[in-house]
Amino acid sequence: MTCVLWFVFQFVFCRECKEEYHEGECSSLLSTQGAMAQKGYVVDEHAAMQARWEEASRETIKKTTKPCPSCNIPVEKNGGCMHMKCPRPQCRFEWCWNCGLEWNRTCMGDHWFD
């Protein structure tokens, strides 16, 4: 198998063989259990599953949100016009989803519903 990169608690390891990250195919010389015992560690399956879920969540947030231009909190657009209001109560900055600038008349006239 080709090594697939995973991050858990800032440690980079191969998802397939649980060894440290490596290029190319996983080593077929050592069994997965033997390799883990030889290294002196065992990956907790629940922690690994939680780390995979958290990484998938971070990727989804990156793909579906844009940062508020004022406070950088991720904001998701769920329909409607390009006029956004930061959901963070301390911020509430009004901005344009399309151009990322503070909401203004140009946004209203040029690309309100792009």
C-alpha positions in Angstrom: 0.0 0.0 0.0 1.1 3.6 -0.6 1.6 5.6 2.6 -1.2 8.1 3.3 -0.4 11.0 5.5 -2.3 11.6 8.8 -1.7 14.1 11.6 -2.4 13.2 15.3 -1.3 15.5 18.0 1.4 17.0 15.7 2.9 13.6 15.0 2.8 12.6 11.3 2.3 8.9 10.7 1.2 6.5 7.9 -2.5 5.6 8.2 -1.9 2.1 6.8 1.1 0.7 8.8 1.0 3.2 11.7 4.7 3.9 11.3 6.2 7.3 10.9 5.4 9.0 7.6 7.4 7.5 4.7 7.5 7.8 0.9 6.2 5.0 -1.3 4.9 1.6 -0.3 4.5 0.4 3.3 7.1 -2.0 4.3 6.0 -5.6 4.0 8.9 -6.9 6.1 7.2 -6.2 9.5 3.6 -6.9 10.4 1.6 -3.9 11.6 1.4 -5.4 15.1 5.1 -6.3 15.1 6.1 -2.8 13.9 4.0 -1.1 16.6 5.4 -3.4 19.3 9.0 -2.8 18.1 8.5 1.0 18.2 7.1 0.7 21.7 3.8 2.5 21.1 0.2 1.7 20.3 -2.2 4.0 18.5 -5.4 4.3 20.4 -8.1 3.6 17.8 -10.6 6.0 19.4 -8.0 8.8 19.4 -7.1 8.0 15.8 -10.8 8.0 14.8 -11.3 11.4 16.6 -8.2 12.8 14.9 -9.5 11.7 11.5 -12.9 13.3 12.2 -11.3 16.5 13.3 -9.1 16.7 10.2 -12.1 16.0 8.0 -14.0 18.8 9.8 -11.1 21.2 9.3 -11.0 20.4 5.6 -14.8 20.9 5.2 -14.5 24.3 7.0 -11.7 25.3 4.7 -13.7 24.4 1.6 -17.1 25.8 2.6 -16.3 29.0 4.5 -14.5 32.3 4.1 -12.9 34.3 7.0 -14.6 37.4 8.3 -12.4 40.3 7.0 -12.6 41.9 10.4 -12.0 39.0 12.9 -11.1 36.0 10.7 -13.7 33.7 12.2 -14.9 31.2 9.5 -18.3 32.2 8.1 -20.5 29.9 6.0 -22.9 31.2 3.4 -26.1 29.2 3.2 -27.9 31.0 0.4 -29.3 34.4 -0.5 -27.4 37.5 -1.5 -23.7 38.4 -1.0 -24.4 40.6 2.0 -22.8 38.9 5.0 -22.8 39.8 8.7 -20.2 38.2 10.9 -22.0 35.9 13.4 -19.6 36.6 16.2 -21.4 39.0 18.6 -18.2 41.0 19.4 -17.7 41.7 15.7 -20.9 41.8 13.6 -18.9 43.2 10.6 -20.9 43.6 7.4 -19.1 42.5 4.3 -19.4 41.2 0.8 -19.0 37.4 0.3 -18.0 38.0 -3.3 -15.3 40.6 -3.0 -14.5 40.4 0.7 -14.7 44.2 1.2 -16.9 46.0 3.8 -20.4 46.0 2.4 -20.9 49.1 0.3 -23.0 50.6 -2.5 -20.7 49.2 -5.2 -21.4 45.7 -3.9 -25.1 46.4 -3.8 -25.1 47.7 -7.4 -22.6 45.4 -9.0 -22.8 41.9 -7.5 -25.4 41.7 -4.8 -26.9 38.5 -6.2 -24.0 37.0 -8.2 
